[in-house]
Amino acid sequence: MNATIARPVWFGDEDRPAFGWFHSPHDGLARGGAVICPPLGFNYFQSHYALRLLAERLAASGWCALRFDYDGTGDSAGSNDDPGRVDAWLATVRSAVALVRQAGVDGISIVGMRFGATLAAQVVAADGQTDQVVLWDPCASGRSFLREQRAISTITLGAPTDPPDGSVEIPGTRYDAVTAGEIEGVSIAKCRPPLARRVLVLTRADRPAHRSLLDPSLASQELSHQEATGQAEFMDQYPPDQVLPDAAIGAIVQWLGEGARARPVATRAPRTAGPGRVGRDRSGGRIVEAPVSVPPVGLFGALTYAQDVPVSAGRPTVVFLNVANQHHVGPNRLWAEWSRAWAMEGTRSLRLDLSGLGDSPHRQGEHGRWECFKPEAFDDVVDAVRWASPEDPSNVVLIGLCSGGYQALESALVVRARSVVAINPFVVFDPAEVRAGLPLDLRRRVVLSDDGPAGSGRWITELVRQGTDTLLICGDTELGLVRKMVTAARLRRLQRSGGLRLEHLAGLQHDLFIADQRNLVTRLVTEHVLSR
């Protein structure tokens, strides 16, 4: 495979930019350009790493490929609560197509997954100049997308899907009534055919394809149908139990390559992103975010700060850690929302991708892709805090949920962090090194094994004694695990000392998929962090 280059980019409206990654062959010669449209909702978080792999493999096959976040999602500017969501998402797709065209490629192809395929179809139908289109497990309409997600909320979470205000709640996202209505109005059947010269529709074997996806007029020359191989194992499993859809990715790369008509041409990659404005503070000052590369491995992170609000002397830098195999925007985008809100108060934040996760590379000698609890994460956090707070690497607040909560607690002991916030920390698992037949890494003191906790529960006392201000937010199951490791008397004693705050939220859903629970946790964590 040819060497490739991936560069973070801002594009679209300079005052409200979208964020993406532009992948290209190392020699700058490309035989086409591909725009990759992600899904929405929790599907977006599930698909991030797979779409990264797709872009990398396309670049290795001689393509320029852009993957991106829609307005108000991921790392892009804006909020899910802003008006005109569907129009804004479609505008992001159009801006993405324009960016790839500006690179000078001959021929544009679009790959859309789930509701991203539905949005992509609207844009290419109006554009009329797209060469090839891949609809990967597409939602035939916004109505079917919301219906499916509502069912998941009801069956899996037991959550109300139709609040009294007319909004619609799906896992990890709540759309107001207006936005829900706009989403329901989008459908592939309403698109004027053909979408492109060639169209590939990848559908699941366990779900019949909607008739709008079988219409031969979707393509002017060739309409192909294939199975979306591995989609159930990929999209129906929650992290970290997903299986990457390697076969589907390979099929897409092959199909696009077979249809490429152009010889490789010299291309002009867009400028690598520097600090970009993602909001304004109360006085109108700029909230900016800068994509950063943390040495020596080149871990990817997003550094957020208020350009015109000086960081108070001695104020710690907040470092957010991955949740399972998700990327740095955090569970249901909370890390991005918190970092931007806290920047208004002068707090600087780094949203970090641990090695091999999100947009970070692997460490040398690493194997596997989605290991959430690997010992290399200890080194990742040490590198990050040394980079983020070079004068005093301990002057940080480590924040994580689930596996990130576990790693935040462990790493707080290692770097003697000023504060740690662990939300529903997942502490019961078989460490990677133990599964490989190696001894338990000596830095592990929090993990709970069949033989009892590695440190017999002393870790929580050590955190308080070393001066790490500790906030634990636990649902029922997670509180039970903490109590299994630490006696109730010790917990009461540590809380009286002021160094530990333990918040038990009865019925708290582990992944914070429910909006009211996310709002409650947001208030607790914001008050805790900003008061420190």
C-alpha positions as CSV (number, residue, x, y, z in Angstrom):
1,M,0.0,0.0,0.0
2,N,1.2,3.5,-0.8
3,A,2.2,5.9,1.9
4,T,-0.6,8.4,2.6
5,I,-1.0,11.8,4.4
6,A,-3.9,12.7,6.7
7,R,-4.3,16.4,7.7
8,P,-6.9,18.0,9.9
9,V,-8.8,20.8,8.1
10,W,-11.4,23.5,8.7
11,F,-13.7,24.3,5.8
12,G,-16.9,26.1,5.0
13,D,-17.9,29.3,6.8
14,E,-14.8,30.9,8.4
15,D,-17.0,32.2,11.3
16,R,-18.6,28.8,11.8
17,P,-16.2,26.2,10.3
18,A,-16.8,22.5,9.8
19,F,-14.0,20.1,10.8
20,G,-12.6,17.2,8.8
21,W,-9.7,15.1,7.8
22,F,-8.3,15.2,4.3
23,H,-6.5,12.0,3.3
24,S,-4.3,11.9,0.2
25,P,-1.6,9.8,-1.5
26,H,1.9,10.8,-0.4
27,D,2.9,11.8,-3.9
28,G,0.0,14.1,-4.3
29,L,-1.3,12.2,-7.4
30,A,-4.9,11.2,-7.2
31,R,-7.3,9.5,-9.6
32,G,-10.4,10.8,-7.9
33,G,-11.9,12.4,-4.9
34,A,-14.2,10.9,-2.3
35,V,-16.4,12.7,0.2
36,I,-17.4,10.5,3.2
37,C,-20.7,11.5,4.9
38,P,-21.0,10.0,8.4
39,P,-24.3,9.0,10.1
40,L,-26.0,11.0,12.8
41,G,-26.8,10.2,16.4
42,F,-25.1,7.3,18.1
43,N,-24.4,5.8,14.7
44,Y,-21.9,8.6,14.2
45,F,-19.9,7.6,17.2
46,Q,-20.0,3.9,16.3
47,S,-18.8,4.6,12.7
48,H,-15.9,7.1,13.3
49,Y,-13.0,4.6,13.3
50,A,-14.4,2.6,10.4
51,L,-14.7,5.7,8.3
52,R,-11.2,6.6,9.2
53,L,-10.1,3.2,7.9
54,L,-12.1,3.8,4.7
55,A,-10.4,7.1,4.1
56,E,-7.0,5.7,4.7
57,R,-7.6,2.8,2.3
58,L,-8.9,5.0,-0.4
59,A,-5.9,7.3,-0.1
60,A,-3.6,4.2,-0.2
61,S,-5.5,3.3,-3.5
62,G,-4.7,6.6,-5.1
63,W,-7.7,8.7,-4.0
64,C,-8.2,12.0,-2.1
65,A,-10.8,11.4,0.6
66,L,-12.4,13.8,3.0
67,R,-14.3,12.7,6.2
68,F,-15.9,15.4,8.2
69,D,-18.4,16.4,11.0
70,Y,-21.6,18.1,10.1
71,D,-22.4,21.6,11.5
72,G,-23.1,21.3,15.2
73,T,-21.7,17.8,15.5
74,G,-18.3,16.3,16.4
75,D,-15.5,18.8,16.2
76,S,-17.4,21.3,14.0
77,A,-18.7,24.6,15.2
78,G,-22.3,24.9,16.3
79,S,-24.7,23.0,18.5
80,N,-27.4,20.4,18.2
81,D,-29.8,23.0,19.6
82,D,-29.2,25.5,16.9
83,P,-32.1,26.2,14.4
84,G,-32.1,25.0,10.8
85,R,-30.2,21.7,11.5
86,V,-31.1,19.8,8.3
87,D,-30.2,22.8,6.1
88,A,-26.9,23.2,8.0
89,W,-26.0,19.6,7.6
90,L,-26.7,19.7,3.8
91,A,-24.6,22.9,3.6
92,T,-21.8,21.0,5.2
93,V,-22.0,18.3,2.6
94,R,-21.9,20.9,-0.2
95,S,-18.9,22.6,1.4
96,A,-17.1,19.3,1.7
97,V,-17.7,18.5,-2.0
98,A,-16.4,22.0,-2.9
99,L,-13.3,21.4,-0.8
100,V,-12.4,18.2,-2.6
101,R,-13.1,19.7,-6.0
102,Q,-10.8,22.6,-5.1
103,A,-8.0,20.0,-4.7
104,G,-8.1,19.5,-8.5
105,V,-9.3,15.9,-8.7
106,D,-11.1,14.6,-11.8
107,G,-14.4,13.1,-10.7
108,I,-16.1,13.3,-7.3
109,S,-17.6,10.3,-5.5
110,I,-19.6,10.3,-2.3
111,V,-19.9,7.6,0.3
112,G,-22.7,8.0,2.8
113,M,-23.6,5.7,5.8
114,R,-27.0,5.4,7.4
115,F,-28.7,8.8,7.6
116,G,-25.5,10.3,6.1
117,A,-26.4,8.4,2.9
118,T,-29.9,10.0,3.0
119,L,-28.3,13.5,3.3
120,A,-25.8,12.7,0.6
121,A,-28.5,11.7,-1.8
122,Q,-30.2,15.1,-1.4
123,V,-26.9,16.9,-2.3
124,V,-25.9,14.8,-5.3
125,A,-29.4,14.9,-6.8
126,A,-29.3,18.7,-6.7
127,D,-25.6,18.9,-7.8
128,G,-25.9,16.7,-10.9
129,Q,-22.1,16.4,-11.2
130,T,-21.3,13.5,-8.9
131,D,-19.6,10.6,-10.7
132,Q,-20.1,7.7,-8.2
133,V,-22.3,7.3,-5.1
134,V,-22.2,4.6,-2.4
135,L,-25.2,4.3,-0.1
136,W,-23.9,2.2,2.8
137,D,-26.7,0.7,4.9
138,P,-28.9,3.8,4.0
139,C,-31.9,5.1,5.8
140,A,-34.6,5.4,3.2
141,S,-35.9,8.4,5.0
142,G,-35.5,10.6,8.0
143,R,-38.8,9.2,9.3
144,S,-37.4,5.6,9.2
145,F,-34.2,6.8,10.9
146,L,-36.1,8.3,13.8
147,R,-38.5,5.4,14.1
148,E,-35.7,3.0,14.4
149,Q,-33.8,5.1,16.9
150,R,-36.9,5.6,19.0
151,A,-37.4,1.8,19.1
152,I,-33.8,1.4,20.4
153,S,-34.5,4.0,23.1
154,T,-37.6,2.3,24.2
155,I,-36.5,-1.3,24.1
156,T,-32.8,-0.9,25.2
157,L,-33.0,2.1,27.5
158,G,-36.6,2.2,28.7
159,A,-36.4,5.9,27.9
160,P,-39.3,8.1,26.9
161,T,-38.9,9.0,23.2
162,D,-41.6,11.7,22.9
163,P,-41.3,14.3,25.7
164,P,-44.2,16.6,26.2
165,D,-42.5,19.5,24.4
166,G,-42.7,17.7,21.1
167,S,-39.0,16.9,20.9
168,V,-37.8,13.4,20.0
169,E,-35.2,11.6,22.1
170,I,-33.0,8.9,20.5
171,P,-29.9,7.3,22.1
172,G,-27.5,10.1,23.0
173,T,-29.4,12.9,21.2
174,R,-32.6,14.9,21.6
175,Y,-34.0,16.8,18.7
176,D,-36.5,19.6,19.2
177,A,-39.9,19.4,17.5
178,V,-38.9,21.6,14.6
179,T,-35.7,19.7,13.9
180,A,-37.5,16.3,14.2
181,G,-40.0,17.5,11.6
182,E,-37.2,18.6,9.3
183,I,-35.5,15.2,9.6
184,E,-38.8,13.4,8.8
185,G,-39.1,15.4,5.6
186,V,-35.9,14.0,4.1
187,S,-36.1,10.9,2.0
188,I,-34.2,9.3,-0.9
189,A,-37.5,8.7,-2.7
190,K,-37.9,12.5,-3.1
191,C,-34.6,12.9,-4.9
192,R,-34.7,13.5,-8.6
193,P,-32.8,10.7,-10.3
194,P,-30.2,9.9,-11.4
195,L,-27.9,10.5,-8.4
196,A,-24.8,9.7,-10.4
197,R,-23.2,7.8,-13.2
198,R,-22.7,4.7,-11.0
199,V,-24.5,4.0,-7.7
200,L,-23.7,1.2,-5.2
201,V,-26.3,0.3,-2.6
202,L,-25.1,-1.8,0.4
203,T,-28.0,-3.2,2.3
204,R,-28.1,-5.6,5.3
205,A,-29.2,-9.2,4.6
206,D,-31.5,-9.1,7.7
207,R,-33.4,-6.1,6.5
208,P,-35.3,-5.8,3.2
209,A,-34.3,-2.8,1.0
210,H,-36.8,-0.1,0.6
211,R,-38.2,0.2,-2.9
212,S,-36.6,3.6,-3.4
213,L,-33.2,1.9,-3.2
214,L,-34.1,-0.6,-5.9
215,D,-35.1,2.0,-8.6
216,P,-32.8,1.5,-11.7
217,S,-33.1,5.2,-12.4
218,L,-30.9,6.0,-9.4
219,A,-27.9,5.6,-11.7
220,S,-27.5,6.9,-15.2
221,Q,-25.3,3.9,-16.2
222,E,-24.9,1.3,-13.5
223,L,-26.8,0.5,-10.3
224,S,-25.3,-2.2,-8.2
225,H,-26.5,-3.9,-5.0
226,Q,-24.3,-5.8,-2.6
227,E,-24.7,-7.0,1.0
228,A,-23.4,-4.6,3.7
229,T,-21.3,-7.4,5.1
230,G,-20.7,-7.3,8.8
231,Q,-23.0,-4.4,9.4
232,A,-24.9,-6.2,12.2
233,E,-21.7,-7.0,14.1
234,F,-20.6,-3.4,13.5
235,M,-23.7,-1.2,14.2
236,D,-25.8,-3.4,16.5
237,Q,-23.0,-3.9,19.1
238,Y,-22.1,-1.2,21.6
239,P,-18.4,-0.4,22.2
240,P,-16.1,-2.1,22.8
241,D,-17.8,-5.2,21.4
242,Q,-18.1,-3.9,17.8
243,V,-16.4,-5.7,14.9
244,L,-14.9,-3.5,12.2
245,P,-16.6,-4.0,8.8
246,D,-13.4,-4.8,6.9
247,A,-15.2,-6.7,4.1
248,A,-17.6,-3.8,3.4
249,I,-14.7,-1.3,3.4
250,G,-12.8,-3.4,1.0
251,A,-15.8,-3.8,-1.3
252,I,-16.3,0.0,-1.4
253,V,-12.7,0.7,-2.2
254,Q,-12.7,-1.9,-4.9
255,W,-16.0,-0.7,-6.5
256,L,-14.9,2.9,-6.6
257,G,-11.6,1.9,-8.1
258,E,-13.3,-0.1,-10.8
259,G,-15.3,2.9,-11.8
260,A,-12.6,5.5,-11.8
261,R,-12.2,7.0,-15.2
262,A,-9.4,9.4,-14.7
263,R,-5.7,9.0,-14.7
264,P,-3.9,10.3,-11.6
265,V,-3.5,14.0,-11.6
266,A,-1.6,16.4,-9.4
267,T,-3.7,17.7,-6.6
268,R,-3.6,20.6,-4.1
269,A,-4.3,19.5,-0.6
270,P,-6.1,22.1,1.6
271,R,-4.2,23.9,4.3
272,T,-3.6,22.0,7.5
273,A,-5.9,23.4,10.2
274,G,-4.6,25.8,12.8
275,P,-6.8,27.4,15.6
276,G,-10.4,27.8,14.4
277,R,-13.2,29.7,15.9
278,V,-15.9,27.4,17.3
279,G,-17.9,30.0,19.3
280,R,-17.9,33.2,21.2
281,D,-17.8,34.0,24.9
282,R,-20.2,36.4,26.7
283,S,-18.3,39.5,25.6
284,G,-18.0,38.4,22.0
285,G,-14.5,37.0,22.3
286,R,-13.4,34.0,20.3
287,I,-13.6,30.5,21.6
288,V,-11.0,28.7,19.5
289,E,-9.9,25.1,19.0
290,A,-6.6,23.9,17.7
291,P,-5.9,20.4,16.4
292,V,-2.7,19.3,18.1
293,S,-0.2,16.5,17.8
294,V,1.2,15.4,21.2
295,P,4.8,14.1,21.0
296,P,6.6,11.8,20.8
297,V,3.9,9.5,19.2
298,G,1.8,12.2,17.6
299,L,-1.3,11.6,19.6
300,F,-4.2,13.6,18.3
301,G,-6.0,16.1,20.5
302,A,-8.2,19.2,20.3
303,L,-7.0,22.1,22.5
304,T,-9.9,24.5,23.4
305,Y,-9.5,27.9,25.0
306,A,-10.9,31.4,24.9
307,Q,-8.6,33.6,22.8
308,D,-9.3,36.8,24.7
309,V,-9.7,35.4,28.2
310,P,-6.4,34.8,30.0
311,V,-6.0,31.5,31.8
312,S,-5.7,32.3,35.5
313,A,-2.3,31.6,37.0
314,G,-2.2,28.1,38.5
315,R,-5.5,27.0,36.9
316,P,-5.2,23.4,35.8
317,T,-5.7,22.2,32.2
318,V,-8.6,19.7,31.8
319,V,-7.6,16.5,29.9
320,F,-10.5,14.4,28.6
321,L,-9.9,10.7,27.8
322,N,-11.6,8.3,25.4
323,V,-14.8,6.4,26.2
324,A,-14.2,2.8,25.1
325,N,-13.3,2.9,21.4
326,Q,-15.0,6.2,20.7
327,H,-13.0,9.3,19.7
328,H,-12.2,12.5,21.5
329,V,-15.5,14.4,21.3
330,G,-16.7,12.3,24.2
331,P,-19.9,10.4,25.1
332,N,-22.7,12.0,23.0
333,R,-20.4,14.9,22.3
334,L,-20.2,16.0,26.0
335,W,-16.4,16.5,26.0
336,A,-16.7,19.0,23.1
337,E,-19.6,20.8,24.7
338,W,-18.0,21.0,28.2
339,S,-14.6,22.2,26.9
340,R,-16.2,25.0,24.9
341,A,-18.5,26.1,27.7
342,W,-15.7,26.0,30.2
343,A,-13.4,28.0,27.9
344,M,-15.8,31.0,28.5
345,E,-14.6,30.8,32.2
346,G,-10.9,30.8,31.2
347,T,-10.4,27.1,31.5
348,R,-8.2,25.4,28.9
349,S,-9.0,21.8,27.8
350,L,-7.4,19.0,25.8
351,R,-9.6,16.3,24.3
352,L,-7.2,13.4,23.8
353,D,-7.3,10.3,21.6
354,L,-5.3,7.6,23.3
355,S,-2.9,5.6,21.0
356,G,-4.8,3.5,18.4
357,L,-8.1,5.1,19.1
358,G,-10.0,7.9,17.4
359,D,-7.6,9.8,15.2
360,S,-4.3,8.9,17.0
361,P,-1.7,6.6,15.6
362,H,-0.5,3.4,17.3
363,R,2.6,3.3,19.4
364,Q,5.4,1.4,17.9
365,G,5.0,-2.3,18.4
366,E,1.3,-2.1,19.2
367,H,-1.1,-4.6,17.9
368,G,-4.8,-4.6,17.5
369,R,-7.1,-1.6,16.9
370,W,-9.7,-1.2,19.6
371,E,-8.1,-2.1,22.9
372,C,-9.6,0.2,25.5
373,F,-7.7,-0.9,28.6
374,K,-4.2,-1.4,27.2
375,P,-1.2,-0.5,29.4
376,E,0.1,1.9,26.7
377,A,-2.6,4.2,27.8
378,F,-0.6,5.1,30.9
379,D,2.2,6.3,28.7
380,D,-0.3,8.2,26.5
381,V,-1.6,10.2,29.5
382,V,1.9,10.9,30.8
383,D,2.9,12.3,27.4
384,A,-0.3,14.4,27.3
385,V,0.0,16.0,30.7
386,R,3.6,16.8,30.1
387,W,2.7,18.5,26.9
388,A,-0.4,20.3,28.2
389,S,1.2,21.5,31.5
390,P,4.9,21.4,31.0
391,E,5.8,23.5,34.0
392,D,3.8,21.2,36.3
393,P,2.4,18.0,34.7
394,S,0.4,17.3,37.9
395,N,-1.6,20.5,37.4
396,V,-4.4,18.8,35.4
397,V,-7.9,17.6,35.9
398,L,-8.4,14.1,34.3
399,I,-11.9,13.3,33.2
400,G,-13.3,10.1,31.8
401,L,-16.4,7.9,31.6
402,C,-16.5,4.1,31.6
403,S,-13.0,2.9,30.5
404,G,-11.9,6.5,30.4
405,G,-13.1,6.9,34.0
406,Y,-11.0,3.9,35.0
407,Q,-8.0,5.2,33.1
408,A,-8.5,8.7,34.7
409,L,-8.3,7.2,38.2
410,E,-5.3,5.1,37.4
411,S,-3.4,7.9,35.7
412,A,-4.3,10.4,38.5
413,L,-2.3,8.1,40.8
414,V,0.6,8.0,38.4
415,V,0.8,11.8,37.6
416,R,-0.5,12.9,41.0
417,A,-3.2,15.0,39.2
418,R,-4.7,18.0,40.9
419,S,-8.2,16.5,40.4
420,V,-9.9,13.6,38.7
421,V,-13.5,13.1,37.6
422,A,-14.6,9.5,37.0
423,I,-18.1,9.0,35.7
424,N,-19.4,5.4,35.9
425,P,-15.8,4.0,35.9
426,F,-15.6,0.5,34.5
427,V,-13.2,-1.3,36.8
428,V,-14.0,-5.0,36.2
429,F,-12.1,-6.5,33.2
430,D,-9.2,-8.7,32.2
431,P,-6.2,-6.4,31.4
432,A,-4.7,-6.9,27.9
433,E,-1.3,-8.0,29.4
434,V,-3.0,-10.6,31.5
435,R,-4.9,-12.0,28.5
436,A,-1.6,-12.2,26.7
437,G,-0.1,-14.4,29.5
438,L,2.0,-11.5,31.0
439,P,2.1,-10.3,34.6
440,L,-0.3,-7.5,35.6
441,D,1.2,-4.1,34.9
442,L,2.5,-2.7,38.2
443,R,0.8,0.7,37.5
444,R,-2.6,-0.9,37.8
445,R,-4.1,-0.3,41.2
446,V,-7.8,0.2,40.5
447,V,-8.8,-2.8,38.4
448,L,-11.0,-5.4,40.1
449,S,-10.2,-9.0,39.2
450,D,-11.5,-12.3,40.3
451,D,-8.9,-12.3,43.0
452,G,-10.0,-8.9,44.3
453,P,-8.8,-5.4,43.6
454,A,-5.2,-5.1,42.5
455,G,-4.5,-2.7,45.4
456,S,-7.2,-4.0,47.8
457,G,-9.1,-0.8,47.4
458,R,-6.2,1.4,48.8
459,W,-6.2,3.4,45.6
460,I,-9.0,5.7,46.7
461,T,-7.2,6.5,50.0
462,E,-4.0,7.2,48.0
463,L,-5.8,9.6,45.7
464,V,-7.1,11.7,48.6
465,R,-3.8,11.5,50.6
466,Q,-1.8,12.7,47.6
467,G,-4.1,15.7,47.3
468,T,-6.0,14.7,44.2
469,D,-9.5,16.2,44.5
470,T,-11.7,13.2,43.5
471,L,-15.2,13.2,42.1
472,L,-16.9,9.9,41.5
473,I,-20.3,9.9,39.8
474,C,-21.9,6.4,39.8
475,G,-25.1,4.7,38.9
476,D,-26.4,1.8,40.9
477,T,-24.1,-0.9,39.3
478,E,-21.0,1.2,39.4
479,L,-21.6,2.2,43.0
480,G,-21.9,-1.4,43.9
481,L,-18.4,-2.1,42.4
482,V,-16.9,0.8,44.3
483,R,-18.4,-0.5,47.5
484,K,-17.1,-4.0,46.7
485,M,-13.6,-2.5,46.6
486,V,-13.8,0.0,49.5
487,T,-15.6,-0.3,52.8
488,A,-18.6,2.0,53.5
489,A,-16.7,3.3,56.6
490,R,-13.7,4.3,54.6
491,L,-15.8,6.0,52.0
492,R,-17.6,8.1,54.7
493,R,-14.3,9.0,56.3
494,L,-12.8,10.1,53.0
495,Q,-15.8,12.2,52.1
496,R,-15.7,13.9,55.5
497,S,-12.0,14.8,54.7
498,G,-13.2,16.9,51.8
499,G,-10.9,15.1,49.3
500,L,-13.6,12.7,47.9
501,R,-17.0,13.5,46.6
502,L,-19.1,10.5,45.7
503,E,-22.4,11.2,43.9
504,H,-24.8,8.2,43.6
505,L,-27.4,8.9,40.9
506,A,-30.0,6.2,41.2
507,G,-31.0,4.8,37.8
508,L,-28.1,6.5,36.0
509,Q,-27.7,4.9,32.5
510,H,-24.1,3.9,32.0
511,D,-23.4,5.7,28.7
512,L,-25.4,8.8,29.5
513,F,-27.7,8.2,26.5
514,I,-30.7,9.9,28.3
515,A,-30.8,13.7,27.9
516,D,-32.1,14.6,31.4
517,Q,-29.3,12.5,33.0
518,R,-26.7,14.1,30.8
519,N,-27.9,17.5,31.9
520,L,-27.7,16.5,35.6
521,V,-24.2,15.1,35.2
522,T,-23.2,18.3,33.3
523,R,-24.3,20.5,36.2
524,L,-22.4,18.4,38.7
525,V,-19.2,18.2,36.8
526,T,-19.2,21.8,35.7
527,E,-19.7,23.1,39.3
528,H,-17.0,20.8,40.5
529,V,-14.4,21.6,37.9
530,L,-14.9,25.4,37.7
531,S,-14.9,25.7,41.5
532,R,-11.5,24.1,41.6
